[in-house]
Amino acid sequence: MSNSPLTNAIIVTFLLFFATLTVGWVGTLQNPEVGQSLMKLFEKEVAGQILGNNPVDICLRLFLNNIEACTLLFLGGASFGILTIFIMSLNGIVIGSIMEIIHTDHSWAFIIAALLPHGIFEIPAFIISGALGILLAQSLISEWYGGADTAVEAQKLARVFLLYVLPLVVIAAGVEAFITPVIIHLVS
């Protein structure tokens, strides 16, 4: 395994995301009312702004929503990582909670069909964005102590964002708008 700073930050972000996903899932299992509240909040704040009848419009809305979230994860590093960690944790908790709520009415096959097709692109985009945010925070802290030039480091990190995150978000939006609904219909 590589020992690069990006690889290490991806591992940390991955562990944070899946730990908080587990917290959301187990928390909702223990207290379904919390999960219902999170589901209502998600429907109002996220799904309500994305849903529609035209797949092209849905694709564009998904792209804009996800690129905004990824940008906040990356630029949240400028808050010394606090915003990045908060957004990543909140996403993990909400996804874990929603998975458990949906599981009460549907099979795990349905949940996998609803998440996996686009999730294999979307989740890595979020994790890489979070890792870039952590590296931005590390650069700020290093500069504080007389080390790295954060502006130079931010440019390098932005190139990684454009090279990897942007294409993943584009693909995820297309898959979620056009392919995931077909797969869900096959499993339902």
ChimeraX commands (.cxc) that place a marker at each C-alpha (Angstrom):
marker #1 position 0.00,0.00,0.00 radius 0.5
marker #1 position 1.22,3.45,-0.81 radius 0.5
marker #1 position 2.27,5.72,2.02 radius 0.5
marker #1 position 1.43,8.96,0.21 radius 0.5
marker #1 position -0.38,11.71,2.12 radius 0.5
marker #1 position -3.39,11.43,-0.24 radius 0.5
marker #1 position -3.66,7.68,0.32 radius 0.5
marker #1 position -3.47,8.14,4.08 radius 0.5
marker #1 position -6.10,10.91,3.98 radius 0.5
marker #1 position -8.38,8.71,1.85 radius 0.5
marker #1 position -8.08,5.89,4.40 radius 0.5
marker #1 position -8.91,8.25,7.28 radius 0.5
marker #1 position -11.87,9.71,5.39 radius 0.5
marker #1 position -13.10,6.26,4.37 radius 0.5
marker #1 position -12.97,5.07,7.99 radius 0.5
marker #1 position -14.75,8.21,9.21 radius 0.5
marker #1 position -17.51,7.84,6.61 radius 0.5
marker #1 position -18.16,4.17,7.32 radius 0.5
marker #1 position -17.93,4.62,11.10 radius 0.5
marker #1 position -20.55,7.37,10.98 radius 0.5
marker #1 position -22.66,5.35,8.52 radius 0.5
marker #1 position -22.64,2.57,11.12 radius 0.5
marker #1 position -23.59,5.07,13.85 radius 0.5
marker #1 position -26.55,6.25,11.75 radius 0.5
marker #1 position -27.65,2.71,11.00 radius 0.5
marker #1 position -27.34,1.40,14.57 radius 0.5
marker #1 position -28.76,4.60,16.04 radius 0.5
marker #1 position -31.86,4.31,13.85 radius 0.5
marker #1 position -32.13,0.62,14.66 radius 0.5
marker #1 position -32.18,1.56,18.36 radius 0.5
marker #1 position -34.36,4.66,17.96 radius 0.5
marker #1 position -36.43,4.65,14.74 radius 0.5
marker #1 position -37.89,8.10,15.53 radius 0.5
marker #1 position -34.46,9.66,14.99 radius 0.5
marker #1 position -34.24,7.91,11.63 radius 0.5
marker #1 position -37.71,9.13,10.65 radius 0.5
marker #1 position -36.68,12.68,11.53 radius 0.5
marker #1 position -33.51,12.40,9.45 radius 0.5
marker #1 position -35.52,10.92,6.57 radius 0.5
marker #1 position -37.97,13.85,6.65 radius 0.5
marker #1 position -35.09,16.32,6.74 radius 0.5
marker #1 position -33.41,14.55,3.80 radius 0.5
marker #1 position -36.64,14.52,1.79 radius 0.5
marker #1 position -37.20,18.23,2.43 radius 0.5
marker #1 position -33.65,19.55,1.99 radius 0.5
marker #1 position -32.17,17.20,-0.62 radius 0.5
marker #1 position -34.63,14.90,-2.37 radius 0.5
marker #1 position -37.29,17.60,-2.70 radius 0.5
marker #1 position -34.88,19.74,-4.70 radius 0.5
marker #1 position -33.75,16.90,-6.96 radius 0.5
marker #1 position -36.80,14.84,-7.79 radius 0.5
marker #1 position -38.74,15.37,-10.97 radius 0.5
marker #1 position -40.00,13.55,-14.05 radius 0.5
marker #1 position -37.35,14.48,-16.59 radius 0.5
marker #1 position -34.20,12.32,-16.18 radius 0.5
marker #1 position -32.01,14.98,-17.83 radius 0.5
marker #1 position -33.21,17.58,-15.32 radius 0.5
marker #1 position -32.74,15.11,-12.46 radius 0.5
marker #1 position -29.21,14.35,-13.71 radius 0.5
marker #1 position -28.33,18.05,-13.73 radius 0.5
marker #1 position -29.77,18.59,-10.25 radius 0.5
marker #1 position -27.94,15.55,-8.89 radius 0.5
marker #1 position -24.71,16.79,-10.42 radius 0.5
marker #1 position -25.12,20.27,-8.94 radius 0.5
marker #1 position -26.06,18.91,-5.49 radius 0.5
marker #1 position -23.14,16.47,-5.41 radius 0.5
marker #1 position -20.52,18.84,-6.81 radius 0.5
marker #1 position -21.61,21.38,-4.18 radius 0.5
marker #1 position -21.20,18.77,-1.43 radius 0.5
marker #1 position -17.80,17.68,-2.77 radius 0.5
marker #1 position -16.63,21.28,-3.08 radius 0.5
marker #1 position -17.67,21.96,0.52 radius 0.5
marker #1 position -15.84,18.82,1.66 radius 0.5
marker #1 position -12.68,20.00,-0.10 radius 0.5
marker #1 position -12.84,23.68,0.80 radius 0.5
marker #1 position -13.97,22.79,4.32 radius 0.5
marker #1 position -10.32,22.06,4.91 radius 0.5
marker #1 position -9.86,25.83,5.16 radius 0.5
marker #1 position -11.70,25.58,8.50 radius 0.5
marker #1 position -8.78,23.42,9.69 radius 0.5
marker #1 position -10.87,20.43,8.62 radius 0.5
marker #1 position -13.75,21.03,11.00 radius 0.5
marker #1 position -16.30,21.59,8.21 radius 0.5
marker #1 position -14.92,18.67,6.21 radius 0.5
marker #1 position -15.22,16.28,9.14 radius 0.5
marker #1 position -18.69,17.58,10.02 radius 0.5
marker #1 position -20.06,17.21,6.47 radius 0.5
marker #1 position -18.51,13.75,6.00 radius 0.5
marker #1 position -19.87,12.59,9.35 radius 0.5
marker #1 position -23.33,14.02,8.72 radius 0.5
marker #1 position -23.51,12.32,5.31 radius 0.5
marker #1 position -22.47,9.01,6.86 radius 0.5
marker #1 position -25.04,9.26,9.65 radius 0.5
marker #1 position -27.85,10.26,7.28 radius 0.5
marker #1 position -27.08,7.52,4.74 radius 0.5
marker #1 position -26.82,4.86,7.47 radius 0.5
marker #1 position -30.07,6.03,9.02 radius 0.5
marker #1 position -31.93,6.12,5.71 radius 0.5
marker #1 position -30.64,2.65,4.85 radius 0.5
marker #1 position -32.15,1.31,8.07 radius 0.5
marker #1 position -35.46,3.17,7.55 radius 0.5
marker #1 position -35.76,1.83,3.99 radius 0.5
marker #1 position -34.80,-1.65,5.20 radius 0.5
marker #1 position -37.95,-1.76,7.33 radius 0.5
marker #1 position -40.05,-1.82,4.11 radius 0.5
marker #1 position -37.63,-3.30,1.56 radius 0.5
marker #1 position -35.06,-6.04,1.21 radius 0.5
marker #1 position -31.30,-5.57,1.31 radius 0.5
marker #1 position -31.32,-6.40,-2.42 radius 0.5
marker #1 position -33.50,-3.33,-2.98 radius 0.5
marker #1 position -31.16,-1.13,-0.92 radius 0.5
marker #1 position -28.12,-2.43,-2.78 radius 0.5
marker #1 position -29.89,-1.81,-6.12 radius 0.5
marker #1 position -30.76,1.72,-5.00 radius 0.5
marker #1 position -27.23,2.59,-3.83 radius 0.5
marker #1 position -24.63,0.50,-5.63 radius 0.5
marker #1 position -24.96,1.56,-9.30 radius 0.5
marker #1 position -24.25,5.24,-8.68 radius 0.5
marker #1 position -22.68,4.82,-5.23 radius 0.5
marker #1 position -19.58,3.17,-6.70 radius 0.5
marker #1 position -18.85,6.57,-8.27 radius 0.5
marker #1 position -20.47,8.97,-5.80 radius 0.5
marker #1 position -19.03,7.62,-2.55 radius 0.5
marker #1 position -15.42,7.65,-3.83 radius 0.5
marker #1 position -15.99,11.24,-5.02 radius 0.5
marker #1 position -17.10,12.21,-1.50 radius 0.5
marker #1 position -14.24,10.32,0.13 radius 0.5
marker #1 position -11.60,11.83,-2.17 radius 0.5
marker #1 position -13.10,15.30,-1.62 radius 0.5
marker #1 position -12.96,14.78,2.14 radius 0.5
marker #1 position -9.37,13.56,1.88 radius 0.5
marker #1 position -8.46,16.68,-0.11 radius 0.5
marker #1 position -10.10,18.77,2.63 radius 0.5
marker #1 position -8.00,17.02,5.26 radius 0.5
marker #1 position -4.84,17.66,3.24 radius 0.5
marker #1 position -5.82,21.32,2.86 radius 0.5
marker #1 position -6.25,21.53,6.64 radius 0.5
marker #1 position -2.85,19.89,7.16 radius 0.5
marker #1 position -1.29,22.39,4.78 radius 0.5
marker #1 position -2.82,25.30,6.71 radius 0.5
marker #1 position -1.50,23.93,9.98 radius 0.5
marker #1 position 1.93,23.36,8.42 radius 0.5
marker #1 position 2.00,26.91,7.07 radius 0.5
marker #1 position 0.99,28.20,10.50 radius 0.5
marker #1 position 4.17,26.62,11.85 radius 0.5
marker #1 position 6.33,27.97,9.02 radius 0.5
marker #1 position 6.08,24.96,6.70 radius 0.5
marker #1 position 4.23,24.52,3.40 radius 0.5
marker #1 position 2.75,27.28,1.26 radius 0.5
marker #1 position -0.99,26.58,1.42 radius 0.5
marker #1 position -1.74,28.46,-1.82 radius 0.5
marker #1 position 0.64,26.22,-3.76 radius 0.5
marker #1 position -0.70,23.10,-2.06 radius 0.5
marker #1 position -4.32,24.17,-2.69 radius 0.5
marker #1 position -3.57,24.42,-6.42 radius 0.5
marker #1 position -2.19,20.86,-6.45 radius 0.5
marker #1 position -5.21,19.60,-4.52 radius 0.5
marker #1 position -7.59,21.46,-6.86 radius 0.5
marker #1 position -6.01,19.67,-9.83 radius 0.5
marker #1 position -6.69,16.33,-8.14 radius 0.5
marker #1 position -10.27,17.47,-7.49 radius 0.5
marker #1 position -10.79,18.37,-11.16 radius 0.5
marker #1 position -9.06,15.23,-12.43 radius 0.5
marker #1 position -10.81,12.67,-10.22 radius 0.5
marker #1 position -13.77,14.10,-8.31 radius 0.5
marker #1 position -15.43,16.03,-11.13 radius 0.5
marker #1 position -15.60,13.04,-13.53 radius 0.5
marker #1 position -16.83,10.75,-10.73 radius 0.5
marker #1 position -19.63,13.19,-9.88 radius 0.5
marker #1 position -20.62,13.51,-13.57 radius 0.5
marker #1 position -20.75,9.72,-13.99 radius 0.5
marker #1 position -22.61,9.23,-10.68 radius 0.5
marker #1 position -25.28,11.77,-11.65 radius 0.5
marker #1 position -25.83,10.10,-15.01 radius 0.5
marker #1 position -26.03,6.64,-13.51 radius 0.5
marker #1 position -28.32,7.77,-10.69 radius 0.5
marker #1 position -30.71,9.55,-13.08 radius 0.5
marker #1 position -30.81,7.01,-15.90 radius 0.5
marker #1 position -29.64,3.58,-14.67 radius 0.5
marker #1 position -30.40,3.29,-10.94 radius 0.5
marker #1 position -34.20,3.71,-11.44 radius 0.5
marker #1 position -34.20,0.87,-13.99 radius 0.5
marker #1 position -32.29,-1.43,-11.63 radius 0.5
marker #1 position -34.58,-0.53,-8.71 radius 0.5
marker #1 position -37.60,-1.34,-10.90 radius 0.5
marker #1 position -36.10,-4.75,-11.71 radius 0.5
marker #1 position -35.59,-5.54,-8.02 radius 0.5
marker #1 position -38.95,-4.16,-6.78 radius 0.5
marker link #1:1,2 radius 0.2
marker link #1:2,3 radius 0.2
marker link #1:3,4 radius 0.2
marker link #1:4,5 radius 0.2
marker link #1:5,6 radius 0.2
marker link #1:6,7 radius 0.2
marker link #1:7,8 radius 0.2
marker link #1:8,9 radius 0.2
marker link #1:9,10 radius 0.2
marker link #1:10,11 radius 0.2
marker link #1:11,12 radius 0.2
marker link #1:12,13 radius 0.2
marker link #1:13,14 radius 0.2
marker link #1:14,15 radius 0.2
marker link #1:15,16 radius 0.2
marker link #1:16,17 radius 0.2
marker link #1:17,18 radius 0.2
marker link #1:18,19 radius 0.2
marker link #1:19,20 radius 0.2
marker link #1:20,21 radius 0.2
marker link #1:21,22 radius 0.2
marker link #1:22,23 radius 0.2
marker link #1:23,24 radius 0.2
marker link #1:24,25 radius 0.2
marker link #1:25,26 radius 0.2
marker link #1:26,27 radius 0.2
marker link #1:27,28 radius 0.2
marker link #1:28,29 radius 0.2
marker link #1:29,30 radius 0.2
marker link #1:30,31 radius 0.2
marker link #1:31,32 radius 0.2
marker link #1:32,33 radius 0.2
marker link #1:33,34 radius 0.2
marker link #1:34,35 radius 0.2
marker link #1:35,36 radius 0.2
marker link #1:36,37 radius 0.2
marker link #1:37,38 radius 0.2
marker link #1:38,39 radius 0.2
marker link #1:39,40 radius 0.2
marker link #1:40,41 radius 0.2
marker link #1:41,42 radius 0.2
marker link #1:42,43 radius 0.2
marker link #1:43,44 radius 0.2
marker link #1:44,45 radius 0.2
marker link #1:45,46 radius 0.2
marker link #1:46,47 radius 0.2
marker link #1:47,48 radius 0.2
marker link #1:48,49 radius 0.2
marker link #1:49,50 radius 0.2
marker link #1:50,51 radius 0.2
marker link #1:51,52 radius 0.2
marker link #1:52,53 radius 0.2
marker link #1:53,54 radius 0.2
marker link #1:54,55 radius 0.2
marker link #1:55,56 radius 0.2
marker link #1:56,57 radius 0.2
marker link #1:57,58 radius 0.2
marker link #1:58,59 radius 0.2
marker link #1:59,60 radius 0.2
marker link #1:60,61 radius 0.2
marker link #1:61,62 radius 0.2
marker link #1:62,63 radius 0.2
marker link #1:63,64 radius 0.2
marker link #1:64,65 radius 0.2
marker link #1:65,66 radius 0.2
marker link #1:66,67 radius 0.2
marker link #1:67,68 radius 0.2
marker link #1:68,69 radius 0.2
marker link #1:69,70 radius 0.2
marker link #1:70,71 radius 0.2
marker link #1:71,72 radius 0.2
marker link #1:72,73 radius 0.2
marker link #1:73,74 radius 0.2
marker link #1:74,75 radius 0.2
marker link #1:75,76 radius 0.2
marker link #1:76,77 radius 0.2
marker link #1:77,78 radius 0.2
marker link #1:78,79 radius 0.2
marker link #1:79,80 radius 0.2
marker link #1:80,81 radius 0.2
marker link #1:81,82 radius 0.2
marker link #1:82,83 radius 0.2
marker link #1:83,84 radius 0.2
marker link #1:84,85 radius 0.2
marker link #1:85,86 radius 0.2
marker link #1:86,87 radius 0.2
marker link #1:87,88 radius 0.2
marker link #1:88,89 radius 0.2
marker link #1:89,90 radius 0.2
marker link #1:90,91 radius 0.2
marker link #1:91,92 radius 0.2
marker link #1:92,93 radius 0.2
marker link #1:93,94 radius 0.2
marker link #1:94,95 radius 0.2
marker link #1:95,96 radius 0.2
marker link #1:96,97 radius 0.2
marker link #1:97,98 radius 0.2
marker link #1:98,99 radius 0.2
marker link #1:99,100 radius 0.2
marker link #1:100,101 radius 0.2
marker link #1:101,102 radius 0.2
marker link #1:102,103 radius 0.2
marker link #1:103,104 radius 0.2
marker link #1:104,105 radius 0.2
marker link #1:105,106 radius 0.2
marker link #1:106,107 radius 0.2
marker link #1:107,108 radius 0.2
marker link #1:108,109 radius 0.2
marker link #1:109,110 radius 0.2
marker link #1:110,111 radius 0.2
marker link #1:111,112 radius 0.2
marker link #1:112,113 radius 0.2
marker link #1:113,114 radius 0.2
marker link #1:114,115 radius 0.2
marker link #1:115,116 radius 0.2
marker link #1:116,117 radius 0.2
marker link #1:117,118 radius 0.2
marker link #1:118,119 radius 0.2
marker link #1:119,120 radius 0.2
marker link #1:120,121 radius 0.2
marker link #1:121,122 radius 0.2
marker link #1:122,123 radius 0.2
marker link #1:123,124 radius 0.2
marker link #1:124,125 radius 0.2
marker link #1:125,126 radius 0.2
marker link #1:126,127 radius 0.2
marker link #1:127,128 radius 0.2
marker link #1:128,129 radius 0.2
marker link #1:129,130 radius 0.2
marker link #1:130,131 radius 0.2
marker link #1:131,132 radius 0.2
marker link #1:132,133 radius 0.2
marker link #1:133,134 radius 0.2
marker link #1:134,135 radius 0.2
marker link #1:135,136 radius 0.2
marker link #1:136,137 radius 0.2
marker link #1:137,138 radius 0.2
marker link #1:138,139 radius 0.2
marker link #1:139,140 radius 0.2
marker link #1:140,141 radius 0.2
marker link #1:141,142 radius 0.2
marker link #1:142,143 radius 0.2
marker link #1:143,144 radius 0.2
marker link #1:144,145 radius 0.2
marker link #1:145,146 radius 0.2
marker link #1:146,147 radius 0.2
marker link #1:147,148 radius 0.2
marker link #1:148,149 radius 0.2
marker link #1:149,150 radius 0.2
marker link #1:150,151 radius 0.2
marker link #1:151,152 radius 0.2
marker link #1:152,153 radius 0.2
marker link #1:153,154 radius 0.2
marker link #1:154,155 radius 0.2
marker link #1:155,156 radius 0.2
marker link #1:156,157 radius 0.2
marker link #1:157,158 radius 0.2
marker link #1:158,159 radius 0.2
marker link #1:159,160 radius 0.2
marker link #1:160,161 radius 0.2
marker link #1:161,162 radius 0.2
marker link #1:162,163 radius 0.2
marker link #1:163,164 radius 0.2
marker link #1:164,165 radius 0.2
marker link #1:165,166 radius 0.2
marker link #1:166,167 radius 0.2
marker link #1:167,168 radius 0.2
marker link #1:168,169 radius 0.2
marker link #1:169,170 radius 0.2
marker link #1:170,171 radius 0.2
marker link #1:171,172 radius 0.2
marker link #1:172,173 radius 0.2
marker link #1:173,174 radius 0.2
marker link #1:174,175 radius 0.2
marker link #1:175,176 radius 0.2
marker link #1:176,177 radius 0.2
marker link #1:177,178 radius 0.2
marker link #1:178,179 radius 0.2
marker link #1:179,180 radius 0.2
marker link #1:180,181 radius 0.2
marker link #1:181,182 radius 0.2
marker link #1:182,183 radius 0.2
marker link #1:183,184 radius 0.2
marker link #1:184,185 radius 0.2
marker link #1:185,186 radius 0.2
marker link #1:186,187 radius 0.2
marker link #1:187,188 radius 0.2
view
